[in-house]
Amino acid sequence: MDGHLTGAHAGERSCAGSLDPAEWRALRILGHQMLDDLFDDLEAVREGPVWQPMPDEVRTAWQAPLPHSGADPVDVYADYRRLVAPYGVGNRHSRFFGWVHGGGTAIGMLAEMLAAGLNANCGGRDHAPIEVERQVARWAAEILGFPKEAGGLVLSGTSMANFVAVLAARRAALGGAVREDGVGGTRLTTYASEGAHMCVARALDMAGLGSASLRLIACDDAGRIELADLAGRLATDRAAGMRPFLVVGTAGSVDIGAIDDLAGLAELCREAGLWFHVDAAFGAMAMLWEPFRSGFRGIEQADSVAFDFHKWMQVPYDAGCIVVRDPAVLQATFARRPDYLRSTPGGLGAGEPWPVDLGPELSRGFRALKVWMTIRTYGADRLGAVVKHCCTLAQRLAATIARTPELELVAPVALNIVCFRVAGGDDATQEGIASWLQETGRSVLSTTTLGGRCVLRAAIVNHRTRAADVDAIVSDVLDVRNVLMVMPRR
Ligand SMILES: Cc1ncc(COP(=O)(O)O)c(C=O)c1O
């Protein structure tokens, strides 16, 4: 009997065509080495540079032609250690403040390995990984305060989740015919604050509605959408023959972490007959900390919410989520299967509805496992404490900036994002400071534009970040300021 057919002989020889090793022991040793290296890297992550630029010889290595014959995995892994591992984004590091990127965890890393080992396709059929995803969606709904009947799907991130929400809202507004006929001449319009993430406009573009159909409404001083301006714009558009159909509230704006008046938006949408969607990409996880929940009042009335596990929940990239009040809407938006994917009463074809009926992807990886293992391992309360920790550090940083005459706080700190400027410095100075800190590996800040001026932006998201890391932002920025602004004048 062929060795590949019998477990008993599988270790002795591999069949022609199989990619399994002819001899497992060496690969097993290499696998253990990889795991040890990963743990070592994580344990020591604080000690290295946050980020370092790739040297020319590393970039050049990426121009190699397609290899026609294989290499020893030991050599392939050596290349990974030399060419990839040292040149990551840096978001595992405690002094990465550039963007709202989660820091990841060892448990998430292991879960990712287990998911790859199982290699489940989560587009459909009746198997446990889909139950894991359903469980994760129910937990997500519970975090948001949605009713039990709510449903959802794990997706690559909030960009995709916002896109799914736009398609669901479009289907709800125009009925099933839109799936065959498109929107025709109907001019559907969407409303969001000026602080909304750019992926909302992109979702409208991808849905065939055009990014210009997004009306960006002014914000108040706290960065929250002006409800009166929104109501005015709705009336103007209706009078001009447009068909308003969707309002996107922001719960944690990308630049400053502002949270719209979600209860006010819910009421307005109810009265105006509009789909109410909330982009809570990172904000949603702040609901894990009980005292913050009141700031999100109204989110539980939304028709849909998009958010990420890979940001504040620290799940390794990528994992986002769409939660909808009425899962039937997702089915009405996406379900349509050819015969070869037909449901059956038993066997693998059972288990309705399949994820492919609720979203745009057929083949889907087992993203839910790393979310499930993260929530099981830490529990919602400990994950909420990480959010609280980050927000406390953000307030500490804001307070230090406020009492430092060389620095200027430029926006209120609603959650975990602190925007500031070096006083008296022009836009190039702010950019120069961010670049210098990145290139020296000391810390990673980003820049954005607020009120027409370039500002430095620190997003505190990483569970590894400590008070000393946040204090170092101020001392590092002052050091560079002295080099860029003071020394040249001498
Ligand atoms: C408010 C907001 N919405 C949407 C996104 C996009 O999320 P993702 O990168 O997971 O697609 C982000 C990313 O930072 C965000 O902050």
Ligand as a Chemical Component Dictionary entry (heavy atoms), coordinates in Angstrom:
data_LIG
# 
_chem_comp.id                   LIG 
_chem_comp.type                 NON-POLYMER 
_chem_comp.pdbx_formal_charge   0 
_chem_comp.three_letter_code    LIG 
# 
loop_
_chem_comp_atom.comp_id 
_chem_comp_atom.atom_id 
_chem_comp_atom.alt_atom_id 
_chem_comp_atom.type_symbol 
_chem_comp_atom.charge 
_chem_comp_atom.model_Cartn_x 
_chem_comp_atom.model_Cartn_y 
_chem_comp_atom.model_Cartn_z 
_chem_comp_atom.pdbx_ordinal 
LIG C1 C1 C 0 -12.088 55.446 11.727 1  
LIG C2 C2 C 0 -11.479 54.448 10.797 2  
LIG N1 N1 N 0 -12.247 53.867 9.860  3  
LIG C3 C3 C 0 -11.759 52.959 9.007  4  
LIG C4 C4 C 0 -10.431 52.593 9.049  5  
LIG C5 C5 C 0 -9.926  51.564 8.081  6  
LIG O1 O1 O 0 -9.789  50.349 8.758  7  
LIG P1 P1 P 0 -8.942  49.149 8.114  8  
LIG O2 O2 O 0 -7.555  49.674 7.982  9  
LIG O3 O3 O 0 -9.073  48.038 9.109  10 
LIG O4 O4 O 0 -9.539  48.815 6.804  11 
LIG C6 C6 C 0 -9.592  53.167 9.994  12 
LIG C7 C7 C 0 -8.166  52.814 10.047 13 
LIG O5 O5 O 0 -7.380  53.371 10.754 14 
LIG C8 C8 C 0 -10.135 54.108 10.903 15 
LIG O6 O6 O 0 -9.363  54.674 11.848 16 
# 
loop_
_chem_comp_bond.comp_id 
_chem_comp_bond.atom_id_1 
_chem_comp_bond.atom_id_2 
_chem_comp_bond.value_order 
_chem_comp_bond.pdbx_ordinal 
LIG C1 C2 SING 1  
LIG C2 N1 SING 2  
LIG C2 C8 DOUB 3  
LIG N1 C3 DOUB 4  
LIG C3 C4 SING 5  
LIG C4 C5 SING 6  
LIG C4 C6 DOUB 7  
LIG C5 O1 SING 8  
LIG O1 P1 SING 9  
LIG P1 O2 DOUB 10 
LIG P1 O3 SING 11 
LIG P1 O4 SING 12 
LIG C6 C7 SING 13 
LIG C6 C8 SING 14 
LIG C7 O5 DOUB 15 
LIG C8 O6 SING 16 
# 
